[in-house]
Every structure is written in structure tokens, then in C-alpha cells.
Amino acid sequence: MSSNRNLSRHDVGLSPAAWAFCPDATLLFWNVTFTCKAILFDLDGVLVDSTPAVARVWGAWAIQHGFDSKVVIAQAHGRRSIETIRSFAPSMDAEKENVKVERMEIAEREGVVALPGAAELLRTLPLEHFAVVTSATRALALARLRYAGLTAPQNLISADDVVKGKPSPEPYLEGAALLGFAASGCLVFEDAPAGIAAARAAGMRVIALQTTYPADQLGAADAVLASLKDVSVEWNKDARSFTVNPC
């Protein structure tokens, strides 16, 4: 794998024709090729845009309990809700409160949509070679996939399936185990620093998407793209592996 940081198409001598193939791409790392046996997707901020819903729910929760809504919303992205609750309200019955928050999140469907390139990419992948690994509960994850018009994946690791959420490596290690592949053979798509840290700690390579956080907060990833529409994935049936390129 090779990469060049912070390069424009002029810096790397990319032809206008090649650039036109992916005109909206915002790449901080160029000329990167990944091969992998399995792909693990975060959900919110990678496949589904739930940012407005997250902001409404956690903003309301923060105001109700006397916390700074901006701080709470920022921490809630990419993490299990129960861990956000424990962080801000350690004396609260986190499990009981988490049930309330989950109900609020499931009820918030306005503005929950599929992100660019998500549906198209998922349709091309062999079901047994990819999984969704999310900090949402299973009920919330399935609800958001449904609201966004995406088919529920065959393989899903949710907040209900782990003891420690991201940035712990446990969710991504569970995802690899569910598919039956070594961590080193998995490639992760993430949008949040906590998720990138989790994938890194699991020994996986990471492509970050600039859907939730600015690029300067995603520097721990192997590549940074605008969205999944800027990714080209080819399946080699004989080798049973993927080749993944920023387009």
C-alpha cells in the first residue's frame, strides 16, 4: 500500500480525464490500493446520515439534564449511547436511561437517509464478506436502515453484542469473528475518531469518510474520502478478496 498526503490532482499529475471520473472526491491520501477479505462498515455517518436525528435526541437529553448540548452531541457521535450517559451522568441508572434514549432515537426518523454511494456499493458485495459494526443498538440500527431504504445486512454487530464499545477494539474484533476472518484481512469504513481508534486497536486498516468530522480529525486513518461514492470496490471471485481503490 502506498499513499501521498495532502496532494491535489496537479501535485500527483492526475489527468483531467481521471479526475472527471470522480469529480467530487476530496482525498487527503492519493494512489492508495487496499486488498482485503472482508469489509466492515460503521453505520451512522458511513451508510446512513442520522446526524439531524442524533442532534435532536441528544440535544433534548442534554437540556433536560442540565448539560451543554453541543458537548453532549459531539461525544454521542460514534459511541454507544449507554457510554455517553455514563460519561455525563455517572450517578444515573444508565441501563434504564438508555432504554429511554433508544426509544427517542427510534422515534426520530426525519432526515435519516442513505449516504451517497451506500446503496450502490452494498448491492455489489457478497453477503458473507461484509458486516455492519455499529454503536447503535440492534433495534435502532435496523430502524435507521429501514428509514434510509437500505436492506438489513446478513451480518450485524450492534451495541447489544459487546461489553465495551468504540474506541475499544471489541466491536470490530467481533465483526471479524462473525465473518470468520482474521482482523488483518478486514478493511473498515468509519466516520468518527472513536471508530477509527477502535479499528486501529483491532489491527485493521481504515478508510475514513468526511461525513461527520473534518479531515484534520481523521488523520489516524489510512485514507480519507468524502463518501462511499468516491470508492471503487472490485470482487475477485477466484481469490475470494476485494480490491479497494479511491476512484
C-alpha positions as CSV (number, residue, x, y, z in Angstrom):
1,M,0.0,0.0,0.0
2,S,1.3,3.4,-0.9
3,S,0.0,6.9,-0.2
4,N,0.7,10.6,-0.7
5,R,-0.7,13.0,1.9
6,N,-2.4,16.3,1.1
7,L,-1.9,16.1,-2.6
8,S,-4.0,17.7,-5.3
9,R,-4.6,16.3,-8.8
10,H,-2.0,18.7,-10.0
11,D,0.6,17.6,-7.4
12,V,0.3,13.9,-8.5
13,G,0.0,14.6,-12.2
14,L,-3.5,13.2,-12.4
15,S,-5.0,13.6,-15.8
16,P,-8.2,15.7,-16.2
17,A,-10.0,12.6,-17.6
18,A,-9.1,10.6,-14.5
19,W,-10.2,13.4,-12.2
20,A,-13.5,13.7,-14.1
21,F,-14.3,10.1,-13.2
22,C,-14.7,11.2,-9.6
23,P,-15.2,15.0,-9.7
24,D,-16.4,15.4,-6.1
25,A,-13.7,13.4,-4.5
26,T,-11.8,15.1,-1.6
27,L,-8.8,13.0,-1.0
28,L,-6.1,13.6,1.6
29,F,-4.3,10.4,0.6
30,W,-3.9,9.5,-3.0
31,N,-3.0,6.4,-5.0
32,V,-4.0,4.0,-2.3
33,T,-4.9,0.4,-3.1
34,F,-6.2,-2.0,-0.4
35,T,-6.8,-5.7,-0.7
36,C,-8.9,-7.4,1.9
37,K,-11.0,-10.5,2.6
38,A,-13.8,-8.6,4.3
39,I,-15.2,-5.2,4.7
40,L,-16.7,-3.8,8.0
41,F,-18.9,-0.7,7.8
42,D,-19.8,1.6,10.6
43,L,-23.5,2.6,10.2
44,D,-24.2,6.2,11.1
45,G,-22.1,8.6,9.1
46,V,-20.9,5.8,6.7
47,L,-24.1,4.1,5.3
48,V,-26.7,6.3,6.9
49,D,-26.9,10.0,7.6
50,S,-28.6,10.3,11.0
51,T,-26.8,13.5,12.1
52,P,-30.0,15.6,12.4
53,A,-31.8,12.9,14.4
54,V,-28.8,12.4,16.7
55,A,-28.6,16.2,17.3
56,R,-32.3,16.4,18.2
57,V,-32.3,13.5,20.6
58,W,-29.1,14.2,22.4
59,G,-29.7,18.0,22.4
60,A,-33.0,17.4,24.1
61,W,-31.5,14.9,26.6
62,A,-28.7,17.4,27.4
63,I,-31.1,20.3,28.1
64,Q,-33.3,18.0,30.2
65,H,-30.4,17.1,32.4
66,G,-28.6,20.4,32.5
67,F,-25.7,19.6,30.3
68,D,-24.1,21.6,27.4
69,S,-25.9,20.2,24.3
70,K,-23.0,20.9,21.9
71,V,-20.6,18.9,24.1
72,V,-23.0,16.0,24.6
73,I,-23.9,15.8,20.9
74,A,-20.2,15.8,19.9
75,Q,-19.4,13.0,22.3
76,A,-22.5,10.9,21.3
77,H,-21.3,10.5,17.7
78,G,-19.7,7.1,17.1
79,R,-20.2,5.8,20.6
80,R,-22.7,3.6,22.4
81,S,-25.5,5.7,24.0
82,I,-25.1,4.0,27.3
83,E,-21.4,5.1,27.5
84,T,-22.4,8.7,26.7
85,I,-24.9,8.5,29.5
86,R,-22.3,7.1,31.9
87,S,-19.8,9.7,30.9
88,F,-22.1,12.7,31.7
89,A,-24.3,11.2,34.5
90,P,-22.3,8.6,36.4
91,S,-24.8,8.5,39.2
92,M,-27.7,7.8,36.8
93,D,-29.2,4.4,36.2
94,A,-27.5,4.1,32.8
95,E,-29.3,1.0,31.6
96,K,-32.7,2.4,32.5
97,E,-31.9,5.7,30.9
98,N,-30.5,4.0,27.8
99,V,-33.9,2.4,27.2
100,K,-35.5,5.8,27.2
101,V,-32.8,7.3,24.8
102,E,-33.2,4.3,22.5
103,R,-36.9,4.9,22.2
104,M,-36.3,8.6,21.5
105,E,-33.8,7.7,18.8
106,I,-36.0,5.1,17.1
107,A,-38.9,7.6,17.0
108,E,-36.7,10.2,15.2
109,R,-36.9,9.2,11.6
110,E,-37.0,12.7,9.9
111,G,-33.8,13.3,7.9
112,V,-32.5,9.8,8.2
113,V,-31.3,8.9,4.7
114,A,-28.8,6.7,2.9
115,L,-25.5,8.4,2.3
116,P,-24.1,8.8,-1.3
117,G,-22.8,5.6,-2.7
118,A,-24.0,3.4,0.2
119,A,-26.9,1.5,-1.5
120,E,-24.9,1.0,-4.8
121,L,-21.9,-0.3,-3.0
122,L,-23.8,-2.7,-0.7
123,R,-25.6,-4.3,-3.7
124,T,-22.3,-5.4,-5.2
125,L,-20.8,-7.1,-2.1
126,P,-21.1,-10.8,-1.3
127,L,-23.2,-11.1,1.8
128,E,-20.8,-13.3,3.7
129,H,-17.9,-10.9,3.2
130,F,-19.2,-7.8,4.8
131,A,-20.7,-6.7,8.1
132,V,-22.1,-3.6,9.7
133,V,-20.5,-2.8,13.1
134,T,-22.4,0.0,14.8
135,S,-22.5,1.7,18.2
136,A,-26.3,1.7,17.9
137,T,-28.5,-0.9,19.5
138,R,-29.8,-3.6,17.1
139,A,-33.3,-2.2,17.2
140,L,-32.1,1.3,16.4
141,A,-29.7,0.1,13.7
142,L,-32.4,-1.8,11.9
143,A,-34.8,1.1,12.2
144,R,-32.4,3.5,10.7
145,L,-31.5,1.1,7.9
146,R,-35.2,0.8,7.2
147,Y,-35.8,4.6,7.3
148,A,-32.9,5.0,4.8
149,G,-34.3,2.4,2.4
150,L,-31.3,0.1,2.9
151,T,-31.6,-3.7,3.3
152,A,-30.6,-5.0,6.6
153,P,-27.3,-6.8,6.4
154,Q,-26.9,-10.5,6.9
155,N,-24.1,-9.8,9.5
156,L,-24.5,-7.1,12.1
157,I,-22.6,-6.3,15.3
158,S,-24.5,-3.8,17.5
159,A,-24.1,-2.2,20.9
160,D,-26.0,-5.2,22.3
161,D,-23.3,-7.6,21.2
162,V,-20.3,-6.1,23.0
163,V,-19.3,-5.3,26.6
164,K,-17.2,-2.3,25.6
165,G,-18.0,0.0,22.6
166,K,-15.7,2.0,20.4
167,P,-12.9,3.1,20.8
168,S,-12.4,-0.3,22.3
169,P,-11.4,-2.8,19.5
170,E,-14.1,-5.3,20.7
171,P,-16.8,-4.3,18.2
172,Y,-14.6,-4.7,15.2
173,L,-13.0,-7.9,16.5
174,E,-16.5,-9.3,17.0
175,G,-17.3,-8.3,13.4
176,A,-14.2,-10.1,12.0
177,A,-15.1,-13.2,14.1
178,L,-18.7,-13.2,12.9
179,L,-17.5,-13.3,9.3
180,G,-14.7,-15.8,10.1
181,F,-11.8,-13.7,9.0
182,A,-8.6,-12.5,10.7
183,A,-8.5,-8.9,11.8
184,S,-5.6,-8.3,9.4
185,G,-7.8,-9.3,6.5
186,C,-10.5,-6.7,7.2
187,L,-10.9,-3.2,5.9
188,V,-13.0,-0.7,7.9
189,F,-15.1,2.3,6.7
190,E,-15.5,4.8,9.5
191,D,-16.5,8.4,10.0
192,A,-15.6,9.1,13.7
193,P,-12.3,9.3,15.6
194,A,-13.6,6.7,18.2
195,G,-14.3,4.2,15.4
196,I,-11.0,4.8,13.7
197,A,-9.3,4.2,17.0
198,A,-11.3,1.0,17.5
199,A,-10.4,-0.3,14.1
200,R,-6.7,0.5,14.6
201,A,-6.6,-1.1,18.0
202,A,-8.1,-4.2,16.4
203,G,-5.3,-4.3,13.9
204,M,-7.4,-3.3,10.9
205,R,-6.9,-0.8,8.1
206,V,-9.3,2.1,7.9
207,I,-10.8,4.4,5.3
208,A,-12.4,7.5,6.9
209,L,-15.2,9.5,5.4
210,Q,-15.6,13.2,5.9
211,T,-19.3,13.0,6.6
212,T,-19.4,13.9,10.3
213,Y,-15.9,15.2,11.3
214,P,-13.4,17.4,9.4
215,A,-10.4,15.8,7.8
216,D,-8.0,17.1,10.4
217,Q,-9.7,14.9,13.0
218,L,-9.4,11.8,10.9
219,G,-5.7,11.6,10.4
220,A,-5.3,8.2,12.1
221,A,-7.0,6.6,9.1
222,D,-5.1,5.1,6.2
223,A,-7.2,7.2,3.7
224,V,-9.7,10.0,3.9
225,L,-12.5,10.3,1.3
226,A,-15.7,12.4,1.0
227,S,-18.1,9.5,0.9
228,L,-18.6,6.0,-0.4
229,K,-19.4,7.2,-3.9
230,D,-15.6,8.0,-4.1
231,V,-14.7,4.3,-3.6
232,S,-14.2,1.6,-6.3
233,V,-14.5,-2.0,-5.0
234,E,-13.8,-5.0,-7.1
235,W,-14.5,-8.6,-6.0
236,N,-12.1,-11.3,-7.2
237,K,-14.2,-14.4,-7.1
238,D,-11.2,-16.7,-7.5
239,A,-9.1,-15.1,-4.8
240,R,-12.1,-14.5,-2.6
241,S,-10.9,-11.0,-1.9
242,F,-11.6,-7.3,-2.6
243,T,-9.5,-4.7,-4.2
244,V,-10.5,-1.3,-3.0
245,N,-9.4,2.0,-4.6
246,P,-10.3,5.6,-4.1
247,C,-11.8,6.5,-7.5
